[in-house]
Amino acid sequence: MSTMRNTDWNGWEVDPSTRTSVHAYTKYEILVDASVANDAVTTIFTCDRGIPSVNLVKNPSIEHATISEFTADGSAISQSSAQADDESNSLLVNPANSAAGEGFYWSGSFSGNAHDGEVWLTAQCTVRGASASGDAEIVIQDSDGTDLIAGTSVSLSTAFQALQVKYHIPRGSATYRVMVRSKTQHNINFYVDKIHVEQRLGDSTFAPYVDGAQGLNYEWEGTANLSASKRRAGISVIRGFTLRNASGTAADIVYVGLDVDAAAGTGIPVYGGETFTTNWPIDFREKITVRAAQNTPAVHGVVWGIHQG
């Protein structure tokens, strides 16, 4: 039986703090649904602060011809447009077929300090074979090329697969290598894309891939495809929105729900040809949903918010 009681009501409501209630709206996302369903609820926005993260690799999807940050080891490497898991290019690795462990590495200096708490080096990429044969793995090494920890490995296929590895950095400064290589000796070319290396403080989370071209809240630190990049936090609190019903028929009502599933009895009605705008601050923390009364009208607009509540 549920332990919920009527006296719990205060916890069901959200009371923004003074600080967050006067916080300028610093985030937005575009709202678009070209065909709002009339027989189901559609969520057109979900609050998601995401995982703020930094990718230290300067050319992570190999979109720039400069690949000097990667060092071949027992292989030949080059930029290739033959395969890509993101945008147009990837790094082509041609093992020499002389031994296992042929590939390339990326290196960087990292430090672990007591006031930082736990410090982790996390690394990930995607890899696919020129054919469905051979294998690949990812490891972290010291500056001399000695393995410190092995990550995941895959049997190569003609689809991109994820490789991940993480290492708990001890106190002090040191240079580490992240190496992607063949696990056994073979001569199967493989393509590597979406290379993400991060020093994370306080957790060892594998953040979703980051580069400055991924869209809203993603930025390059400097020159595109030649600098580190970051993902800023997304919206966790909805503070306002505008939504236009593009239909020319007034009866093509679109019901809009905030933190509820939109319906005739729960949603704000936006008639065909009308625009609804919140002209005062609101505070919703889950989602915006829509459902049409009839037909499948198109809607578009924008949602404004902040990154924390």
N, C-alpha and C positions, 0 to 999 in steps of 0.2 A: 504494500500500500504506500502511496506517496506520502512523504513527510511535509509537503508544502502546506502552508497555513495562510489564512487571510492576513495575519499580522506581518507576513513577509512582504507586503505590498511595496514598502519603501525601496526594497532591493530590486523591484521590477522596473523602476523608473531611473532615468539618467539625469543627474543634476550637474551640469558643467561647472567646473571651477571658474572663479573670476578670471584667472589667467587664460583659460581656453575660450571663455565666452567673448573675450575681446581680441582674440588672436586673429590677425589679418588672414584672409583666405590666400594661402600660398600654393594650393594645388588645384588642378582641374583635369578633367577628362572629358572627351567628346562622347556624346550619346547618339547612337544611330541604330535604328531598326527599320529596314526598308519594307518590311512586311510584318506588322504586328499580328500575331495569331489571335483568333477569336475563340479557339477551343482549348487553349492552354495558356498558362502564365509564363511570360518570358522575363528573365532577369537581365536587365540591360546594364546594370552596374552593381558591382560587389565591392564593398570596402575591403581593402587589402594593403596594409602598409608594406608588405613584402619584406625582403631581407636586404637592408642596405649593405652594399659590398663594393670592393675595389678589385679590379683585375690589373695586376702588375705587368702583364704581357702587353707590349706596345702594339703588336700587329697580330692580334689573336685569331683573326679569321683570314689572315694572309691576303688581305685585299690590297696591300701595298707591295710593290716589287722588292722592297728592302726586307731581307730575311736574315740579316746579320746577327740578330739576337739569338738565333738558333744555331747550334753547332752540330754538324754531322759527326757521327761516331760509328765507323764501320758501314757507312752508307753514303749515298749521294742524295741531297735534298734540293728541291726546287719548288717555286710557286707553280701551281697547276690550276687550270680552269676546267679540267676534265670532270672533276667531281667537287661538290661543295655541300656541306651541311648547313651553311649559313652564308648568305650573299652569293658571291660568284666564284670564289677560289678556295683552295686548300693547300696544305703542304704535302707534296709528293715525296715519299721516302722509298728509295731503291736500295734494299739491303745488298751487301756485297756477297752474301751467301758463303762467307768464310767461317762463321761461327754463330752461335746464339747471341742475342743481346746487341743486335745492330740497329741503329736508329739515329736519334738526335737528342740533344738536351738543351734546356734553357737554364740559366743560372742567375742567382741574385743573392744579395747580402741580407740577412735577417738577424734580428736580435730578440732575446727574451729577457725581460726585466721583472723584478719582483712586484713592482707596483702595477704591472699590466695584468697580473693574474696568469691564467693559463694562456699560452701563446701557441698557436698552431699554424703550420704551413699546410695549406690545402691546395691540391692541384687536380685538374680534370680536363678532359678533352673528349672528342669523338673521333672514331677511326673506322675506316672501311677498307676492304681489300680490292685490288684490281680484279681479283677473282675470289671465289669462295674456297680459299685454301690458305694455309699458314696461320699465324697467330700474332698477337701483339700484347704488350703489357706496359704498365706505367710504374715507375719506381722513383723514390727520392734517394739521392746520393749525397755524400759529402763533397767537398771541393776537389778531392782527388779521384772521384769516380767510384768510390766504394759504396755499395748499397747499404742504406740505413733501414729502409723499409720498402716492402713490395706492396703495391696496390692491386687493383683488379687486373684480370687478363681476359682476353676474348679469342675465340676462333674467328678468324677473319671471314666476313661475308660481304655481299655486294650491297649491304645497307650499313649506314653509320651506327656504331654502338658506342656506349659511354665507357670511359676509363676514369677511375678515381683513385686518389691516394692522399693520405694525410699523415703528418708527422708532428709530434709534440716537441716544440723547440725548447731546448734547455736554456738556462740563463747564459747570458753572454752573446757576443756577435760571431757570426760565422757565415760562410758562403755555402749555399746548397744548390744542387742540381735537381731539376725535374727531367727525367728521361723517359721517352717513349721509344720502345724498341721491340724487336722480334723476341719472342720467348724461347723459341727453338730455332735452329738454323734453317733458313729457307730463302728463296729468291723471289718471293711474291711481293710486288710493290704494294704499298698501302698509303692511304690518304689520311691526313690528320687535320682536324678543323676545331673551331671553338675552344681554343686553348686558354684556360683560365687558371691563373696562379694567384693565391691570396694569402696574406698574413692576417689571420683572424685572432682578435683578442677576446678571450672569455669563452669561446666556443669553437667547435671543430666542424661547424655546419658547412656542407657543400651548397653554396649559394647557386641559384640559377645563373647561367652564363651571362656575362656582362661584356659589352663593348659600347662605345658611345653612339653607335648607329642603331641601337635596338629600339629607340622610340622615346616616348615621354619619360622623363625622370632619369634618362641615361645621358652621360656626358663624357667627352674626352677631356683629359687634363690639359692637353695641348693640341698638337696637330692630329687630325683624324688618321687613324690606322698607324700612327707612329708615336703614341703616348699611352700612358696608363689611362684607365677609364673607371667610372663609378656609376653605381645605381643609387639614386636618392630614394628616400622613403615615398611610398604612395599615400593615397587618401585612407585614413582610418576613421574620420568623422566627416559626414556630409553636412555642410553648412548652408547650402543653397543650390538651386538648379533651375534651369530654363528648359522647357520642352515644347516643341511646336508639332501639332498634328497637321501634316501636309495635305490631308484629304480635302477636296473641295465640297464634300457632302457633310453637312452638319451632323447627321445621324451616325456617321462613322466615329463614334465616341471611342476614345482610348482612356481606360482607367489606369491611374498611376498609383502604385502602392509604395510606401516608405517603411521598410522593415517588416512588411507584410506582403502576402500574395495578393496582387491586384484583382479586384472583382467589382461588380456593380455596387455591392454593399460596403466595400472596404476601400475602394480607390477614389482618387480625385478625378472627376470627369473632365477630360479635355476634348471639346467638340471639334469636329472637322473644321480646319481653317483657323483654329484658335491657338494661342500660345499661353502656357501657364508659366509664371515666374514667381519664385518666392522673393518677396521684397522685404523680408526680415530674416535674421539669422535663425536657422533651425539646427537641430542636433539629432541626427540619426546615424547609426553605427553598423548597419548590416548591408542593406541593399536597396535598389530601386527596381520595381517590377512594373510590367505593363500587360494589359490584356484588352483586346478590341471588343466592342459590343457587336460589331458586324463587319463583314468584309475584312480586308487586311491593309489598313492604312499605314503609311510611312510616318515615322517620327524622327526628329533630330533635335539636338540641343547640347547643353553642357552642364556638368556638375562641378560645383566648387567645394573645397574642403580644406582640412588641415591634416597633418601627419600624425598627430597624437591627441588624445583627449584626457 
